[in-house]
Amino acid sequence: MNDLARYRLLAGVSVPPAAKLLYSYLLDRAGGRNGTVLLSSRRLAAEVGLSASAVRRNLHRLQQNGLIRLTPRYSEEGIRLTNHITFV
């Protein structure tokens, strides 16, 4: 997705600027809408400059608006791993 298409997509979505920043960052990390991201909210927060709670809140907003899908992952022992973030 080029920058102009990304701007048009995000202009039509009613989410806070922090969610738009996070979405753009995730797109860059994934290499486009066909990619996926496996990063913790703590790591995303450090890389984007938001708090971990703000990252989690905005990830859920992006999911509610149909832009991403969050899939929880667990180890074989049942330990919670990072979410699998895919673009819808």
Buried (B, 14 or more C-beta within 10 A) or exposed (E): EEEEEBEEBBEEBEBEEBBBBBBBBBBEBBEEBEBBBEBBBEEBBEEBEBEBEBBBBBBEBBBEBEBBBEEEEEEEEEEEEBBEBBBE
